[in-house]
């Protein structure tokens, strides 16, 4: 009997389970950040070989920089480029410019990159809404930025994501 609280495998993994976590990622610009995270995701087998290019093109077309209390970007690619749903999370050693979501020329000096990996289009909006709940909590994001290494960032992110996300509708609470 499994003690795993996640839904059965038939439902697939819950969206936003941490896949790749990088504290203090040292990158020169937006494209470097995207390449670094995409490379780690490829190494983890979470995305297809087409993912890095699809991610780059989508970010150019639909920028994802958000002027949240702590500026954040939520770059992502379409579900057909994702093998395993999850979340890649990186704090940046220094802020880098991302295009601002919803503008043509605006930029945001991003300190945190949260890359949702979604395989189901219907879960896309819900997962992004849940992620936004976390990203709008300045104290939680500052706590993530203060993580000294990948392990500490993972631990803190798991706590904050659990607090920000109510149980999925399909999860039963009765044994």
N, C-alpha and C positions, 0 to 999 in steps of 0.2 A: 504494500500500500504506500503510495507516494505522499509525502508531506509537502510537496510543492504547491503553493497557493495559487499558481497560475491556472488558467483554464486548460482543459484537456488539449492535447496536441491537435486534434481534429479542428479546433478553432484557430490554431496557429498561435505563435507567441504574441503576447500583448504588445501593442505599439509602444514605442518609447522605452523599451528595455535598453539599458546602456550597452552599446556594442563596442565603441572605441571612445576612450577618455584620455585627453592629453592636457596636462597642466603646464602653463607657461610656454606654449608653442611659439617658437621664434620664427616669424615669417616676415617677408618684406612688403607684401601687398595682398590684396584680396585673392588674386589668382594663385599665389603661393599657398595661402591658407587652404583654398579649395583643393589644390593638388596634393598637399600634405595629408589632409583628411581622406580624400578619395583613395590615395595610395594605401593608407592604413586599412581602409574598408576593403579594398581589393585583397590585401594580404589576409584579412580575416575571412574572406570568402562571402562577405555579406552583400556584395554588389557585382554586377556584370562588368565585363571589360569595357563596355560602352559607357558606363556610369561617369567616369571623369569628364569626358567630352560633353555628355548630356547635361551634367551639372554646370559646366562652364558656360555652355550656350544658354541654359535657362537663366543663370544669374545675370548674364549680359542683357537678356530680353526682359526679364522680370526681376529686378533687383530686390534683395531681401533684407537690407539694412533697416533696422528699426530704432527710432529715437526713444527707446524705453529709458527708464531711469538710469540704467547702466546700458549704454548702447550695445546692441546685439544684432547678429545676423542669423537668419534661419534658412540658409541655402538648402535646396533639395532638388531631386530629379524625379521624373515621372516614375510611377510604380513598376513599369516593365524593366527598369534598370536595377531594381532591388531584388535580391534573393532572399534575404532574411530581414524582417522588420526590426527596427530598433532606433537608437539615437546615438549619433556621434557628437561628442561634446568637447570643446576645447576652450581653455582660457588662453589669451594671447599675451606674450611677454610684453608687447607694446601694441597700442591701438593701430589698426589699419583701416583704410577707407573702403567701405562698401557702398554701392549705390543705394539710395534710400527708397524703400518700398513705396510705390504709388507716385513717384515723381520721375521727371525726365532727367534732371540734372543734379538733384540733391545727393549729398553724400552723408554718411554717418561714420564717425570714428569708432569702430567696433572693438570691444574688449572681450566679448564672449561670442563663440560660434556654436550654435545648436542646430545640428543637421538631422532632421527627422528622416528615417528610412521607412517608407510606407509601401506595402505591397497591395493594399486594398484601397481603391479610390474612395469608397464610402467612409473609411476610417480617417481619411486625410483631414477633413475639416475638424472633426472631433479631436484628433491628436494635436493639430495646430492650436486649437482653442485651449486645450489642457496645457500645452507648452507655454502659451502666452500667459496663462495664469501664473506660472512660475517666473517667467521673465519680467512680469510687471511687479514682482515682489523684490524691491530694491535690497532689503536686508538679506534675502536668500541669495540673490545674485552676488552681492558683495562677499558673502560667505564662500561661494564657489570661487570667486576670484582670489580669495585669501588662501586657498588650498596650496600647499607647498609641493605636492607631487601628484602623480596620476592616481595612486591608491587613495590618497586623502580626497582628491576631487571626486573620485567614484563614490566613496562612502558618503560624502556630503550631498552629491547629486541624488543618490538613491533616496536619502532621507527627504530632501526637498521635493523631489518628484512624487514620492508617496503622499506627502502632505498636500501637494497641489492637485493631485488627480484622484477624484472619487472613484470607487470601484466601477468597473465596466458593467454595463447593464446585463451582460450575459453571464456574469459570475454569480454563482449561487452562494448563499451564505449559510444554508442549512447543510448539516452533515448527513 
